[in-house]
Protein backbone atom coordinates (compact mmCIF):
# COMPACT_ATOMS: atom_id res chain seq x y z
CA UNK A 1 0.00 0.00 0.00
CA UNK A 2 1.15 3.50 -0.67
CA UNK A 3 1.54 6.09 2.08
CA UNK A 4 -1.41 8.27 0.92
CA UNK A 5 -3.77 5.27 1.07
CA UNK A 6 -2.58 4.42 4.60
CA UNK A 7 -3.01 8.02 5.74
CA UNK A 8 -6.46 8.15 4.12
CA UNK A 9 -7.47 4.93 5.88
CA UNK A 10 -6.27 6.24 9.25
CA UNK A 11 -8.15 9.52 8.77
CA UNK A 12 -11.36 7.62 7.92
CA UNK A 13 -10.88 5.39 10.95
CA UNK A 14 -10.36 8.25 13.42
CA UNK A 15 -13.01 10.51 11.91
CA UNK A 16 -15.55 7.68 12.22
CA UNK A 17 -14.63 7.18 15.88
CA UNK A 18 -14.84 10.91 16.62
CA UNK A 19 -18.23 11.17 14.92
CA UNK A 20 -19.58 8.24 16.97
CA UNK A 21 -18.31 9.70 20.24
CA UNK A 22 -19.44 13.29 19.70
CA UNK A 23 -22.35 12.74 17.30
CA UNK A 24 -26.05 12.61 18.07
CA UNK A 25 -27.35 9.60 19.92
CA UNK A 26 -28.95 6.91 17.78
CA UNK A 27 -30.25 4.84 20.69
CA UNK A 28 -33.86 3.72 20.42
CA UNK A 29 -34.56 3.20 24.12
CA UNK A 30 -38.15 3.75 25.27
CA UNK A 31 -38.78 6.76 27.46
CA UNK A 32 -38.89 5.91 31.13
CA UNK A 33 -40.79 7.53 33.91
CA UNK A 34 -42.75 6.66 37.00
CA UNK A 35 -43.48 2.94 37.00
CA UNK A 36 -46.22 1.32 39.10
CA UNK A 37 -45.05 -0.92 41.92
CA UNK A 38 -45.79 -4.56 41.20
CA UNK A 39 -43.80 -6.39 43.86
CA UNK A 40 -44.40 -7.77 47.33
CA UNK A 41 -44.16 -5.55 50.39
CA UNK A 42 -41.58 -6.67 52.96
CA UNK A 43 -43.29 -8.31 55.93
CA UNK A 44 -41.05 -8.31 59.00
CA UNK A 45 -43.23 -10.85 60.84
CA UNK A 46 -43.00 -13.35 58.02
CA UNK A 47 -39.23 -12.94 57.78
CA UNK A 48 -38.78 -13.43 61.54
CA UNK A 49 -40.58 -16.79 61.48
CA UNK A 50 -38.22 -18.03 58.81
CA UNK A 51 -35.12 -17.42 60.95
CA UNK A 52 -36.43 -18.69 64.32
CA UNK A 53 -35.03 -21.96 65.56
mmCIF file of the C-alpha atoms, coordinates in Angstrom:
data_MODEL
# 
_entry.id   MODEL 
# 
loop_
_atom_site.group_PDB 
_atom_site.id 
_atom_site.type_symbol 
_atom_site.label_atom_id 
_atom_site.label_alt_id 
_atom_site.label_comp_id 
_atom_site.label_asym_id 
_atom_site.label_entity_id 
_atom_site.label_seq_id 
_atom_site.pdbx_PDB_ins_code 
_atom_site.Cartn_x 
_atom_site.Cartn_y 
_atom_site.Cartn_z 
_atom_site.occupancy 
_atom_site.B_iso_or_equiv 
_atom_site.pdbx_formal_charge 
_atom_site.auth_seq_id 
_atom_site.auth_comp_id 
_atom_site.auth_asym_id 
_atom_site.auth_atom_id 
_atom_site.pdbx_PDB_model_num 
ATOM 1  C CA . UNK A 1 1  ? 0.000   0.000   0.000  1.00 0.00 ? 1  UNK A CA 1 
ATOM 2  C CA . UNK A 1 2  ? 1.151   3.501   -0.669 1.00 0.00 ? 2  UNK A CA 1 
ATOM 3  C CA . UNK A 1 3  ? 1.540   6.092   2.077  1.00 0.00 ? 3  UNK A CA 1 
ATOM 4  C CA . UNK A 1 4  ? -1.408  8.273   0.920  1.00 0.00 ? 4  UNK A CA 1 
ATOM 5  C CA . UNK A 1 5  ? -3.766  5.274   1.070  1.00 0.00 ? 5  UNK A CA 1 
ATOM 6  C CA . UNK A 1 6  ? -2.578  4.419   4.595  1.00 0.00 ? 6  UNK A CA 1 
ATOM 7  C CA . UNK A 1 7  ? -3.008  8.021   5.742  1.00 0.00 ? 7  UNK A CA 1 
ATOM 8  C CA . UNK A 1 8  ? -6.462  8.154   4.122  1.00 0.00 ? 8  UNK A CA 1 
ATOM 9  C CA . UNK A 1 9  ? -7.471  4.930   5.879  1.00 0.00 ? 9  UNK A CA 1 
ATOM 10 C CA . UNK A 1 10 ? -6.272  6.242   9.247  1.00 0.00 ? 10 UNK A CA 1 
ATOM 11 C CA . UNK A 1 11 ? -8.146  9.517   8.767  1.00 0.00 ? 11 UNK A CA 1 
ATOM 12 C CA . UNK A 1 12 ? -11.362 7.624   7.923  1.00 0.00 ? 12 UNK A CA 1 
ATOM 13 C CA . UNK A 1 13 ? -10.885 5.388   10.952 1.00 0.00 ? 13 UNK A CA 1 
ATOM 14 C CA . UNK A 1 14 ? -10.355 8.247   13.417 1.00 0.00 ? 14 UNK A CA 1 
ATOM 15 C CA . UNK A 1 15 ? -13.013 10.510  11.915 1.00 0.00 ? 15 UNK A CA 1 
ATOM 16 C CA . UNK A 1 16 ? -15.549 7.681   12.225 1.00 0.00 ? 16 UNK A CA 1 
ATOM 17 C CA . UNK A 1 17 ? -14.633 7.184   15.878 1.00 0.00 ? 17 UNK A CA 1 
ATOM 18 C CA . UNK A 1 18 ? -14.844 10.907  16.624 1.00 0.00 ? 18 UNK A CA 1 
ATOM 19 C CA . UNK A 1 19 ? -18.228 11.173  14.924 1.00 0.00 ? 19 UNK A CA 1 
ATOM 20 C CA . UNK A 1 20 ? -19.578 8.240   16.973 1.00 0.00 ? 20 UNK A CA 1 
ATOM 21 C CA . UNK A 1 21 ? -18.315 9.705   20.239 1.00 0.00 ? 21 UNK A CA 1 
ATOM 22 C CA . UNK A 1 22 ? -19.441 13.291  19.702 1.00 0.00 ? 22 UNK A CA 1 
ATOM 23 C CA . UNK A 1 23 ? -22.352 12.742  17.302 1.00 0.00 ? 23 UNK A CA 1 
ATOM 24 C CA . UNK A 1 24 ? -26.047 12.614  18.075 1.00 0.00 ? 24 UNK A CA 1 
ATOM 25 C CA . UNK A 1 25 ? -27.354 9.602   19.923 1.00 0.00 ? 25 UNK A CA 1 
ATOM 26 C CA . UNK A 1 26 ? -28.953 6.909   17.782 1.00 0.00 ? 26 UNK A CA 1 
ATOM 27 C CA . UNK A 1 27 ? -30.254 4.842   20.687 1.00 0.00 ? 27 UNK A CA 1 
ATOM 28 C CA . UNK A 1 28 ? -33.863 3.721   20.422 1.00 0.00 ? 28 UNK A CA 1 
ATOM 29 C CA . UNK A 1 29 ? -34.555 3.195   24.117 1.00 0.00 ? 29 UNK A CA 1 
ATOM 30 C CA . UNK A 1 30 ? -38.151 3.745   25.274 1.00 0.00 ? 30 UNK A CA 1 
ATOM 31 C CA . UNK A 1 31 ? -38.785 6.760   27.457 1.00 0.00 ? 31 UNK A CA 1 
ATOM 32 C CA . UNK A 1 32 ? -38.893 5.908   31.127 1.00 0.00 ? 32 UNK A CA 1 
ATOM 33 C CA . UNK A 1 33 ? -40.792 7.527   33.912 1.00 0.00 ? 33 UNK A CA 1 
ATOM 34 C CA . UNK A 1 34 ? -42.746 6.665   37.005 1.00 0.00 ? 34 UNK A CA 1 
ATOM 35 C CA . UNK A 1 35 ? -43.479 2.943   37.000 1.00 0.00 ? 35 UNK A CA 1 
ATOM 36 C CA . UNK A 1 36 ? -46.217 1.324   39.096 1.00 0.00 ? 36 UNK A CA 1 
ATOM 37 C CA . UNK A 1 37 ? -45.045 -0.918  41.924 1.00 0.00 ? 37 UNK A CA 1 
ATOM 38 C CA . UNK A 1 38 ? -45.791 -4.563  41.195 1.00 0.00 ? 38 UNK A CA 1 
ATOM 39 C CA . UNK A 1 39 ? -43.801 -6.388  43.865 1.00 0.00 ? 39 UNK A CA 1 
ATOM 40 C CA . UNK A 1 40 ? -44.398 -7.772  47.326 1.00 0.00 ? 40 UNK A CA 1 
ATOM 41 C CA . UNK A 1 41 ? -44.160 -5.550  50.390 1.00 0.00 ? 41 UNK A CA 1 
ATOM 42 C CA . UNK A 1 42 ? -41.584 -6.671  52.960 1.00 0.00 ? 42 UNK A CA 1 
ATOM 43 C CA . UNK A 1 43 ? -43.286 -8.311  55.929 1.00 0.00 ? 43 UNK A CA 1 
ATOM 44 C CA . UNK A 1 44 ? -41.049 -8.309  58.999 1.00 0.00 ? 44 UNK A CA 1 
ATOM 45 C CA . UNK A 1 45 ? -43.235 -10.847 60.841 1.00 0.00 ? 45 UNK A CA 1 
ATOM 46 C CA . UNK A 1 46 ? -43.003 -13.349 58.020 1.00 0.00 ? 46 UNK A CA 1 
ATOM 47 C CA . UNK A 1 47 ? -39.225 -12.945 57.784 1.00 0.00 ? 47 UNK A CA 1 
ATOM 48 C CA . UNK A 1 48 ? -38.779 -13.430 61.536 1.00 0.00 ? 48 UNK A CA 1 
ATOM 49 C CA . UNK A 1 49 ? -40.580 -16.792 61.483 1.00 0.00 ? 49 UNK A CA 1 
ATOM 50 C CA . UNK A 1 50 ? -38.222 -18.035 58.813 1.00 0.00 ? 50 UNK A CA 1 
ATOM 51 C CA . UNK A 1 51 ? -35.115 -17.416 60.949 1.00 0.00 ? 51 UNK A CA 1 
ATOM 52 C CA . UNK A 1 52 ? -36.426 -18.686 64.316 1.00 0.00 ? 52 UNK A CA 1 
ATOM 53 C CA . UNK A 1 53 ? -35.035 -21.962 65.563 1.00 0.00 ? 53 UNK A CA 1 
# 
